[in-house]
Amino acid sequence: MKVSALITPAGWNRNLICSAFWSVDWDVIWSFPPSVRRREDKLVWHYDRRGYYSVKSGYRIKMDCRRESECSERRPNSKWWNSLWNTRVPNNIKTHVWRACHDALPARSHLEHRGISISPLCPRCGVDTTHALWSCLGVQMVWEESAL
């Protein structure tokens, strides 16, 4: 669901928000004024000033969390990773998922960042890397058919 679906000309679509989110989140959502500009939704990593996720920034957050004892578990994602590694799918698929979750795929944006002259956008749709991995219609069909 896109944020724009939650906004009406009069403000927040409260009925849709109530049906899509937990009640503890409603007041937090409603405390933000909805944007009057109609821009395309975009995923951003708020721990980086440019909004990009990197392994370095993820590691930094993880270490900060560990130092401040905010994490109750030593390895909070271990159950999820164990279920991935125990799934009956080819190992190359498991490795691909691991790389995608750790921002380690040789995506076009990484190639461009390394000086290779290539557009960082999805070759099929012309949208960013995150789109190419998760929300591209062609990729969504692959995810839906997978056992993950």
Backbone as a chain_set.jsonl record, in Angstrom:
{"seq": "MKVSALITPAGWNRNLICSAFWSVDWDVIWSFPPSVRRREDKLVWHYDRRGYYSVKSGYRIKMDCRRESECSERRPNSKWWNSLWNTRVPNNIKTHVWRACHDALPARSHLEHRGISISPLCPRCGVDTTHALWSCLGVQMVWEESAL", "coords": {"N": [[0.848, -1.17, 0.0], [0.507, 2.216, -0.754], [1.442, 5.39, 0.62], [0.006, 7.495, -0.444], [-2.472, 6.379, -0.902], [-3.645, 6.511, 1.526], [-4.449, 9.056, 1.911], [-6.888, 11.561, 1.571], [-8.646, 14.206, -0.221], [-9.565, 15.72, 1.913], [-7.888, 15.14, 4.017], [-6.346, 12.724, 6.197], [-7.318, 9.367, 5.451], [-9.154, 8.06, 7.582], [-10.658, 5.714, 8.102], [-9.448, 3.786, 6.447], [-6.863, 3.804, 7.485], [-7.381, 2.858, 10.066], [-8.14, 0.267, 9.444], [-5.852, -0.784, 8.346], [-3.666, -0.528, 10.063], [-2.239, -1.064, 13.375], [-4.004, -0.207, 16.356], [-2.463, 1.203, 18.206], [-0.802, 2.676, 16.623], [-2.292, 4.57, 15.278], [-2.709, 7.256, 16.329], [-0.124, 8.237, 16.132], [0.311, 8.243, 13.357], [-1.745, 10.004, 12.575], [-0.783, 12.294, 13.749], [1.03, 13.395, 12.043], [0.989, 15.821, 9.543], [-0.733, 15.338, 6.485], [0.88, 15.241, 3.306], [0.581, 17.837, 0.921], [1.626, 17.873, -1.544], [1.751, 15.847, -4.38], [3.668, 13.341, -4.638], [5.62, 10.598, -5.862], [5.725, 7.661, -3.876], [8.513, 6.585, -1.902], [11.002, 4.413, -0.75], [13.036, 4.992, 2.033], [16.062, 5.07, 3.925], [16.201, 6.093, 7.0], [18.38, 6.507, 8.619], [20.458, 7.462, 7.202], [21.724, 10.372, 5.646], [21.251, 10.747, 2.943], [19.307, 8.936, 2.495], [19.829, 6.34, 1.723], [20.303, 2.833, 2.115], [23.036, 1.089, 3.486], [25.459, -1.497, 3.997], [27.321, -0.694, 5.851], [25.982, 1.405, 7.266], [23.86, -0.052, 8.339], [25.262, -1.864, 9.941], [26.403, -0.067, 11.742], [24.113, 0.89, 13.077], [23.245, -1.489, 14.23], [25.387, -2.022, 15.978], [25.215, 0.232, 17.638], [22.75, -0.275, 18.793], [23.32, -2.604, 20.184], [25.226, -1.629, 22.004], [23.687, 0.151, 23.502], [22.0, -1.525, 24.738], [19.433, -1.973, 23.756], [18.445, -4.002, 22.322], [16.745, -6.91, 22.964], [17.3, -9.538, 22.44], [20.14, -11.488, 21.622], [20.65, -12.198, 18.972], [18.403, -11.109, 17.063], [17.179, -11.796, 14.613], [17.647, -14.438, 14.186], [15.884, -16.669, 14.176], [14.389, -16.223, 11.883], [16.4, -16.301, 9.904], [17.317, -18.922, 10.289], [15.025, -20.324, 9.502], [15.003, -19.617, 6.82], [17.429, -20.816, 5.888], [16.781, -23.463, 6.29], [14.754, -23.944, 4.525], [13.304, -25.697, 1.791], [14.576, -25.014, -0.844], [16.616, -24.261, -3.711], [20.11, -23.741, -3.003], [21.268, -21.506, -4.235], [19.157, -19.732, -4.428], [18.593, -19.21, -1.748], [20.986, -17.949, -1.07], [20.794, -15.724, -2.73], [18.593, -14.371, -1.59], [19.687, -13.822, 0.937], [21.786, -12.109, 0.159], [20.273, -10.022, -0.971], [18.942, -9.042, 1.29], [21.082, -8.064, 2.684], [22.08, -6.001, 1.246], [23.879, -6.69, -0.792], [23.813, -7.424, -3.425], [24.859, -7.484, -6.861], [23.725, -5.031, -7.948], [22.441, -2.611, -10.315], [22.743, -0.022, -9.281], [24.916, -0.326, -7.553], [26.921, -0.964, -9.364], [27.055, 1.391, -10.842], [27.88, 3.102, -8.816], [30.442, 2.173, -8.478], [31.742, 3.198, -10.606], [31.134, 2.228, -13.109], [29.699, 2.839, -16.167], [26.48, 2.943, -16.198], [22.947, 2.894, -16.091], [21.29, 3.276, -12.966], [18.715, 2.413, -12.721], [15.778, 0.264, -12.814], [15.802, -1.918, -15.523], [13.533, -2.706, -16.793], [11.349, -1.154, -15.929], [12.294, 1.386, -15.348], [12.686, 2.415, -12.777], [13.914, 2.804, -9.329], [16.503, 0.763, -7.597], [15.441, -0.614, -5.342], [12.818, -0.927, -6.114], [13.251, -2.631, -8.286], [13.963, -4.973, -6.993], [11.805, -5.643, -5.317], [9.175, -4.48, -5.879], [8.689, -4.447, -8.614], [6.615, -5.544, -11.221], [7.242, -7.908, -12.654], [9.097, -9.1, -10.92], [7.562, -9.402, -8.626], [5.867, -11.486, -9.345], [7.684, -13.603, -9.371], [8.442, -13.691, -6.63], [5.945, -14.353, -5.502], [5.571, -16.919, -6.49], [7.592, -18.27, -5.27], [8.855, -20.273, -2.533], [9.324, -18.809, -0.328]], "CA": [[0.0, 0.0, 0.0], [1.253, 3.465, -0.816], [0.963, 6.441, 1.52], [-0.986, 8.31, -1.154], [-3.777, 5.731, -0.774], [-4.166, 6.829, 2.853], [-4.765, 10.483, 1.96], [-8.015, 12.051, 0.777], [-8.554, 15.668, -0.314], [-9.886, 16.32, 3.214], [-6.876, 14.767, 5.013], [-6.117, 11.286, 6.316], [-8.442, 8.445, 5.302], [-9.111, 7.42, 8.902], [-11.185, 4.345, 8.04], [-8.426, 2.928, 5.854], [-5.768, 3.707, 8.455], [-7.844, 1.976, 11.148], [-8.193, -1.121, 8.987], [-4.543, -1.24, 7.874], [-2.623, -0.404, 11.079], [-2.603, -1.346, 14.756], [-4.597, 0.957, 17.025], [-1.42, 1.98, 18.888], [-0.12, 3.509, 15.628], [-3.2, 5.548, 14.666], [-2.426, 8.634, 16.757], [1.182, 8.635, 15.592], [0.09, 8.558, 11.94], [-2.58, 11.21, 12.472], [-0.052, 13.471, 14.231], [1.759, 13.967, 10.909], [0.088, 16.402, 8.537], [-0.529, 14.711, 5.171], [1.513, 16.111, 2.317], [-0.305, 18.361, -0.12], [2.289, 17.584, -2.817], [1.544, 14.465, -4.826], [4.913, 12.77, -5.127], [5.696, 9.145, -5.834], [6.272, 7.13, -2.637], [9.882, 6.12, -2.063], [11.578, 3.859, 0.465], [14.265, 5.663, 2.446], [16.712, 4.613, 5.15], [16.281, 7.364, 7.715], [19.639, 6.629, 9.346], [21.435, 8.024, 6.273], [21.23, 11.684, 5.21], [20.769, 10.641, 1.561], [18.192, 7.997, 2.469], [20.252, 5.055, 1.159], [20.781, 1.817, 3.042], [24.312, 0.45, 3.168], [25.855, -2.45, 5.024], [28.017, 0.09, 6.874], [25.018, 2.087, 8.136], [23.145, -1.094, 9.069], [26.179, -2.357, 10.971], [26.53, 0.99, 12.749], [22.882, 0.872, 13.876], [23.273, -2.728, 15.006], [26.35, -1.854, 17.067], [24.63, 1.201, 18.572], [21.681, -0.985, 19.495], [23.963, -3.526, 21.115], [25.85, -0.821, 23.061], [22.665, 0.771, 24.351], [21.203, -2.627, 25.29], [18.039, -1.873, 23.337], [18.041, -5.283, 21.74], [16.525, -7.871, 24.031], [17.897, -10.786, 22.01], [21.487, -11.33, 21.076], [20.517, -12.271, 17.519], [16.952, -11.032, 16.922], [16.663, -12.365, 13.369], [18.175, -15.786, 13.999], [14.809, -17.605, 13.818], [14.047, -16.005, 10.475], [17.493, -16.809, 9.071], [17.301, -20.385, 10.372], [13.943, -20.833, 8.652], [15.447, -19.469, 5.425], [18.441, -21.818, 5.542], [16.168, -24.796, 6.328], [13.724, -24.038, 3.493], [13.661, -26.593, 0.686], [14.767, -24.327, -2.122], [18.037, -24.352, -4.071], [21.01, -22.88, -2.231], [21.512, -20.218, -4.897], [18.024, -18.867, -4.088], [18.83, -18.778, -0.365], [22.091, -16.988, -1.106], [20.278, -14.499, -3.351], [17.775, -13.69, -0.577], [20.615, -13.285, 1.936], [22.467, -10.952, -0.439], [19.295, -8.934, -1.115], [18.697, -8.486, 2.623], [22.313, -7.442, 3.178], [22.505, -4.998, 0.26], [25.113, -7.213, -1.376], [23.609, -7.858, -4.805], [25.523, -6.619, -7.844], [22.656, -4.261, -8.589], [22.896, -1.533, -11.193], [23.177, 1.139, -8.493], [26.262, -0.606, -7.064], [27.838, -0.872, -10.499], [27.212, 2.812, -11.143], [28.662, 3.662, -7.712], [31.835, 1.743, -8.668], [32.318, 3.865, -11.765], [30.721, 1.616, -14.372], [28.698, 3.713, -16.776], [25.23, 2.2, -16.38], [21.836, 3.513, -15.367], [20.965, 2.515, -11.767], [17.281, 2.143, -12.688], [15.254, -1.016, -13.287], [15.785, -1.869, -16.985], [12.186, -3.005, -17.273], [10.371, -0.123, -15.58], [12.918, 2.69, -15.188], [12.537, 2.867, -11.396], [15.123, 2.532, -8.549], [16.906, -0.606, -7.284], [14.497, -1.233, -4.417], [11.7, -1.329, -6.955], [13.662, -3.767, -9.105], [14.046, -6.173, -6.165], [10.602, -5.97, -4.559], [7.855, -4.066, -6.349], [8.548, -4.598, -10.066], [5.595, -6.572, -11.463], [7.907, -9.161, -13.026], [9.726, -9.663, -9.733], [6.495, -9.803, -7.7], [5.402, -12.824, -9.746], [8.696, -14.555, -8.917], [8.31, -13.816, -5.181], [4.696, -15.053, -5.194], [5.723, -18.327, -6.843], [8.651, -18.885, -4.469], [8.431, -20.875, -1.264], [9.737, -17.934, 0.774]], "C": [[0.892, 1.232, 0.0], [0.623, 4.489, 0.122], [-0.132, 7.253, 0.844], [-2.385, 7.697, -1.08], [-4.443, 6.072, 0.558], [-4.621, 8.276, 2.982], [-5.943, 10.793, 1.047], [-7.855, 13.562, 0.635], [-8.817, 16.369, 1.027], [-8.84, 16.017, 4.288], [-6.672, 13.265, 5.023], [-7.413, 10.503, 6.109], [-8.453, 7.582, 6.564], [-9.626, 5.98, 8.878], [-10.144, 3.381, 7.495], [-7.248, 2.744, 6.811], [-6.15, 2.76, 9.589], [-7.863, 0.512, 10.717], [-6.812, -1.668, 8.616], [-3.462, -1.257, 8.957], [-3.162, -0.772, 12.456], [-3.113, -0.064, 15.41], [-3.549, 1.812, 17.743], [-0.705, 2.93, 17.926], [-0.991, 4.629, 15.072], [-2.843, 6.984, 15.029], [-1.094, 9.135, 16.222], [1.028, 9.038, 14.129], [-0.67, 9.868, 11.809], [-1.856, 12.463, 12.956], [0.772, 14.132, 13.125], [0.77, 14.59, 9.935], [0.333, 15.735, 7.184], [0.038, 15.726, 4.179], [0.488, 16.573, 1.286], [0.307, 18.144, -1.499], [2.069, 16.119, -3.158], [2.837, 13.963, -5.454], [4.83, 11.261, -5.036], [6.297, 8.701, -4.497], [7.659, 6.546, -2.907], [10.366, 5.569, -0.731], [12.874, 4.591, 0.778], [14.764, 5.051, 3.746], [16.989, 5.861, 5.96], [17.546, 7.526, 8.552], [20.752, 7.219, 8.478], [20.886, 9.334, 5.728], [20.739, 11.668, 3.766], [19.594, 9.664, 1.434], [18.537, 6.625, 1.931], [20.684, 4.102, 2.263], [22.136, 1.325, 2.558], [24.622, -0.526, 4.289], [26.524, -1.704, 6.175], [27.024, 0.768, 7.817], [24.207, 1.078, 8.943], [23.977, -1.654, 10.211], [26.307, -1.341, 12.103], [25.301, 1.0, 13.664], [22.857, -0.358, 14.776], [24.214, -2.59, 16.204], [25.847, -0.841, 18.097], [23.56, 0.537, 19.426], [22.277, -1.915, 20.547], [24.566, -2.765, 22.297], [24.818, -0.264, 24.032], [21.737, -0.255, 24.986], [19.728, -2.498, 24.954], [17.534, -3.185, 22.758], [17.899, -6.296, 22.862], [17.161, -9.215, 23.704], [19.283, -10.535, 21.464], [21.447, -11.337, 19.547], [19.029, -12.28, 17.18], [16.395, -11.663, 15.654], [17.057, -13.824, 13.181], [17.09, -16.796, 13.631], [14.46, -17.478, 12.343], [15.132, -16.585, 9.577], [17.54, -18.333, 9.119], [16.198, -20.964, 9.502], [14.305, -20.692, 7.18], [16.409, -20.586, 5.057], [17.859, -23.225, 5.543], [15.071, -24.991, 5.288], [14.209, -24.929, 2.359], [13.606, -25.859, -0.649], [16.253, -24.416, -2.445], [18.884, -23.336, -3.296], [21.259, -21.536, -2.901], [20.369, -19.24, -4.628], [18.203, -18.331, -2.665], [19.923, -17.705, -0.322], [21.634, -15.661, -1.697], [19.446, -13.696, -2.339], [18.678, -13.069, 0.488], [21.304, -12.037, 1.401], [21.514, -9.765, -0.578], [19.05, -8.258, 0.231], [19.913, -7.768, 3.197], [22.897, -6.437, 2.188], [23.804, -5.413, -0.425], [24.914, -7.756, -2.788], [24.36, -6.94, -5.756], [24.477, -5.85, -8.651], [23.254, -3.136, -9.422], [23.385, -0.322, -10.402], [24.58, 0.931, -7.931], [27.283, -0.488, -8.185], [28.101, 0.583, -10.854], [28.099, 3.471, -10.083], [30.15, 3.319, -7.857], [32.454, 2.291, -9.947], [31.975, 3.248, -13.106], [29.573, 2.442, -14.928], [27.442, 2.913, -17.126], [24.143, 2.912, -15.586], [21.498, 2.664, -14.143], [19.503, 2.064, -11.714], [16.939, 0.754, -13.211], [15.171, -0.972, -14.813], [14.388, -2.095, -17.561], [11.229, -1.83, -17.083], [10.962, 1.277, -15.437], [12.778, 3.276, -13.796], [13.76, 2.385, -10.611], [15.335, 1.059, -8.209], [15.921, -1.306, -6.364], [13.277, -1.723, -5.175], [12.06, -2.596, -7.723], [13.707, -5.062, -8.301], [12.714, -6.59, -5.559], [9.289, -5.63, -5.251], [7.667, -4.097, -7.859], [7.561, -5.745, -10.323], [6.204, -7.918, -11.839], [8.516, -9.861, -11.828], [8.666, -10.13, -8.736], [5.974, -11.193, -8.046], [6.39, -13.893, -9.283], [8.579, -14.776, -7.417], [7.057, -14.602, -4.807], [4.805, -16.547, -5.471], [6.766, -19.038, -5.986], [8.07, -19.448, -3.178], [8.748, -19.98, -0.08], [8.624, -17.03, 1.219]], "O": [[1.915, 1.269, 0.684], [-0.58, 4.453, 0.381], [-1.096, 7.656, 1.495], [-3.379, 8.416, -1.184], [-5.658, 5.94, 0.703], [-5.119, 8.683, 4.032], [-5.992, 10.347, -0.1], [-7.007, 14.149, 1.307], [-8.344, 17.483, 1.248], [-8.905, 16.591, 5.375], [-6.806, 12.605, 3.993], [-8.48, 10.935, 6.546], [-7.841, 6.515, 6.608], [-9.08, 5.119, 9.567], [-9.975, 2.282, 8.023], [-6.704, 1.645, 6.928], [-5.331, 1.95, 10.024], [-7.63, -0.381, 11.531], [-6.621, -2.883, 8.576], [-2.444, -1.929, 8.793], [-4.372, -0.792, 12.681], [-2.691, 1.034, 15.047], [-3.732, 3.023, 17.875], [-0.07, 3.889, 18.365], [-0.469, 5.554, 14.449], [-2.691, 7.833, 14.149], [-0.951, 10.313, 15.896], [1.56, 10.067, 13.71], [-0.288, 10.739, 11.028], [-2.26, 13.576, 12.618], [1.166, 15.291, 13.251], [-0.198, 13.938, 9.541], [1.484, 15.581, 6.775], [-0.292, 16.912, 4.219], [-0.359, 15.799, 0.84], [-0.392, 18.218, -2.51], [2.195, 15.252, -2.293], [3.07, 14.138, -6.65], [4.07, 10.712, -4.239], [7.27, 9.295, -4.032], [7.939, 6.073, -4.008], [10.161, 6.195, 0.309], [13.712, 4.789, -0.102], [13.977, 4.573, 4.563], [17.912, 6.612, 5.646], [17.759, 8.587, 9.139], [21.861, 7.45, 8.96], [19.707, 9.41, 5.381], [19.898, 12.487, 3.395], [18.965, 9.581, 0.379], [17.64, 5.814, 1.701], [21.345, 4.502, 3.221], [22.353, 1.165, 1.357], [24.107, -0.393, 5.399], [26.318, -2.043, 7.341], [27.198, 0.718, 9.035], [23.898, 1.326, 10.108], [23.471, -1.89, 11.307], [26.318, -1.708, 13.278], [25.433, 1.106, 14.883], [22.489, -0.271, 15.948], [23.873, -2.994, 17.316], [26.033, -1.037, 19.298], [23.481, 0.765, 20.634], [21.779, -1.992, 21.671], [24.441, -3.189, 23.446], [25.052, -0.216, 25.24], [20.795, 0.106, 25.691], [18.869, -2.862, 25.756], [16.33, -3.434, 22.715], [18.839, -6.514, 23.627], [17.525, -9.959, 24.615], [19.556, -9.472, 20.905], [22.148, -10.553, 18.907], [18.446, -13.352, 17.023], [15.221, -12.035, 15.633], [16.821, -14.389, 12.113], [17.353, -17.702, 12.84], [14.262, -18.472, 11.645], [14.833, -17.277, 8.604], [17.78, -18.973, 8.095], [16.402, -21.979, 8.835], [13.954, -21.553, 6.373], [16.234, -21.239, 4.028], [18.39, -24.103, 4.863], [14.515, -26.083, 5.176], [15.389, -24.915, 2.009], [12.704, -26.065, -1.461], [17.067, -24.626, -1.546], [18.435, -22.234, -2.981], [21.444, -20.53, -2.216], [20.596, -18.03, -4.601], [17.991, -17.146, -2.41], [19.797, -16.695, 0.369], [22.034, -14.596, -1.226], [19.587, -12.476, -2.25], [18.465, -11.928, 0.897], [21.399, -11.027, 2.099], [21.907, -8.625, -0.328], [18.96, -7.032, 0.301], [19.776, -6.949, 4.105], [24.067, -6.068, 2.284], [24.71, -4.6, -0.614], [25.772, -8.48, -3.293], [24.488, -5.745, -5.49], [24.366, -6.004, -9.867], [24.415, -2.763, -9.255], [24.343, 0.335, -10.81], [25.357, 1.881, -7.835], [28.382, 0.028, -7.981], [29.238, 0.964, -11.134], [28.959, 4.291, -10.404], [31.013, 4.078, -7.416], [33.556, 1.897, -10.329], [32.473, 3.698, -14.138], [28.593, 2.708, -14.233], [27.348, 2.297, -18.187], [24.411, 3.468, -14.521], [21.424, 1.441, -14.261], [19.098, 1.401, -10.759], [17.711, 0.148, -13.955], [14.531, -0.072, -15.357], [14.109, -1.708, -18.696], [10.405, -1.541, -17.95], [10.218, 2.257, -15.406], [12.753, 4.496, -13.637], [14.571, 1.635, -11.153], [14.483, 0.214, -8.485], [15.598, -2.474, -6.581], [12.765, -2.81, -4.907], [11.258, -3.527, -7.8], [13.51, -6.14, -8.862], [12.504, -7.776, -5.307], [8.362, -6.439, -5.21], [6.574, -3.798, -8.34], [7.669, -6.802, -9.703], [5.728, -8.96, -11.387], [8.459, -11.087, -11.729], [8.854, -11.148, -8.07], [5.675, -11.988, -7.155], [5.98, -14.969, -8.85], [8.61, -15.919, -6.961], [7.096, -15.428, -3.896], [4.2, -17.354, -4.765], [6.824, -20.268, -5.972], [6.944, -19.135, -2.792], [8.472, -20.349, 1.061], [8.807, -16.231, 2.137]]}, "num_chains": 1, "name": "protein.A"}
